[in-house]
C-alpha cells in the first residue's frame, strides 16, 4: 500500500483494496490505516475519510494518516478538528502528528495556529522540534510573505540544511525579493554546493527580474559543475497504464491528437476570457513565444490526453514533479468548467481540486 501511495498508482491500489476486503483484512487497523494513506495520496480524500470513519480502535498511525491527508488537500480546518478530537480520545500526539498539523497550517496560511502548535509541542507534549517541524514553520512563514521571520527561524537551528533554506529561496522567487534570495543562496551553497534546485531557483529569480547576465553566470556555473536541470514532467494513469508528458515533447503516439485537443480548449478558454500570464516564463523571448511555451506545459498535455481518453464526467488525475505555475492554475480552472469535469492535480507541494472554475486551494499555494 505505501508503494501505491508513493507512486500514486490508484488502480493498483483499488485492486489491492478489493483483495483486502475479499480476504476479510479490512478490519485490521494497520491495513486500514495504509488504505487511508494510499487514497489520500492518490487524490481520493473522500474515500480516505470514509475508510477512516470505519476504523475501530484507531491508533496514532490512523489519525496521523488522515490529518496529513487533509493537510495535503488543503482542508486545514478539518485537520485541526481531527487533531483536537484525537487528543480528546486520549491519544497523545507524537512528532509525526505535530508535523501533520503544522503542514495543515502551512497550506492554509494559518500563522497564529501554526505558532501555537509549534510552541505547545515542547511545553505540552515534551517533543523537541526536529528538522521536519522547522521546515513546516519556515514554509508557513514563507508562504505568507514573512520572509524575515522565516530567515530568523532557520538561523536559530543548529545545522540548517540546504533543503530548509531552499523553502525560503522559493518564497523569495514568489515574493520577488532578490537581495534576500542571494543571501539565502549563499547559505545553501555553503552546506550543499551541488544543490541543483537552488541554482535553478536563483537563475529563475534573476530571469524574473530580467537580469540575463546573472542568469547566464548561474547557468555557466551549472554547466561547469556538470549539473543539469531535471525537466518538468507530468503523468496520468489511464486504463492501468502510466502516460508521461514533458513540455513540448513529441514522443507520445497521440501527439497530434493531443495538440488538436489543446487548440480546441485554448479557443474555448479565450472565449471565456482567458488571457495568458507570461510573467513566469523565464526565457529571453518575445511575448508570442512565451505564450506558445505556456500552452505546451506538461500538465496541460496530460489533462488534454485524459479528457480524450476517458468517458465524459470522469475525474482527471494528474501528478506533476514541480510546482504548478500561476498561468496553468488559471487555465485548469477554466478547463474544469468548460469540460464539466473535476481535475485533480498533485504538484510537489499539495493537491489542487479544480471543479466548476474554482480550486480547492483558494488561490493559496
C-alpha positions, 0 to 999 in steps of 0.5 A: 500500500505505501508503494501505491501511495508513493507512486500514486498508482490508484488502480493498483491500489483499488485492486489491492483494496478489493483483495483486502476486503475479499480476504476479510483484512479490512478490519485490521487497523494497520491495513486500514490505516495504509488504505487511508494513506494510499487514497489520500495520496492518490487524490481520493480524500473522500474515500480516505475519510470514509475508510477512516470513519470505519476504523475501530480502535484507531491508533496514532498511525490512523489519525496521523494518516488522515490529518496529513491527508487533509493537510495535503488537500488543503482542508486545514480546518478539518485537520485541526478538528481531527487533531483536537478530537484525537487528543480528546480520545486520549491519544497523545500526539507524537512528532509525526502528528505535530508535523501533520498539523503544522503542514495543515497550517502551512497550506492554509496560511494559518500563522497564529495556529501554526505558532501555537502548535509549534510552541505547545509541542515542547511545553505540552507534549515534551517533543523537541522540534526536529528538522521536519517541524522547522521546515513546516514553520519556515514554509508557513512563514514563507508562504505568507510573505514573512520572509524575515521571520522565516530567515530568523527561524532557520538561523536559530537551528543548529545545522540548517540544511540546504533543503530548509533554506531552499523553502525560503529561496522559493518564497523569495522567487514568489515574493520577488525579493532578490537581495534576500534570495542571494543571501539565502543562496549563499547559505545553501551553497555553503552546506550543499554546493551541488544543490541543483534546485537552488541554482535553478531557483536563483537563475529563475529569480534573476530571469524574473527580474530580467537580469540575463547576465546573472542568469547566464553566470548561474547557468555557466556555473551549472554547466561547469559543475556538470549539473543539469536541470531535471525537466518538468514532467507530468503523468496520468494513469489511464486504463492501468497504464502510466502516460508521461508528458514533458513540455513540448515533447513529441514522443507520445503516439497521440501527439497530434491528437493531443495538440488538436485537443489543446487548440480546441480548449485554448479557443474555448478558454479565450472565449471565456476570457482567458488571457495568458500570464507570461510573467513566469516564463523565464526565457529571453523571448518575445511575448508570442513565444512565451505564450506558445511555451505556456500552452505546451506545459506538461500538465496541460498535455496530460489533462488534454490526453485524459479528457480524450481518453476517458468517458465524459464526467470522469475525474482527471488525475494528474501528478506533476514533479514541480510546482504548478505555475500561476498561468496553468492554475488559471487555465485548469480552472477554466478547463474544469468548467468548460469540460464539466469535469473535476481535475485533480492535480498533485504538484510537489507541494499539495493537491489542487481540486479544480471543479466548476472554475474554482480550486480547492486551494483558494488561490493559496499555494 
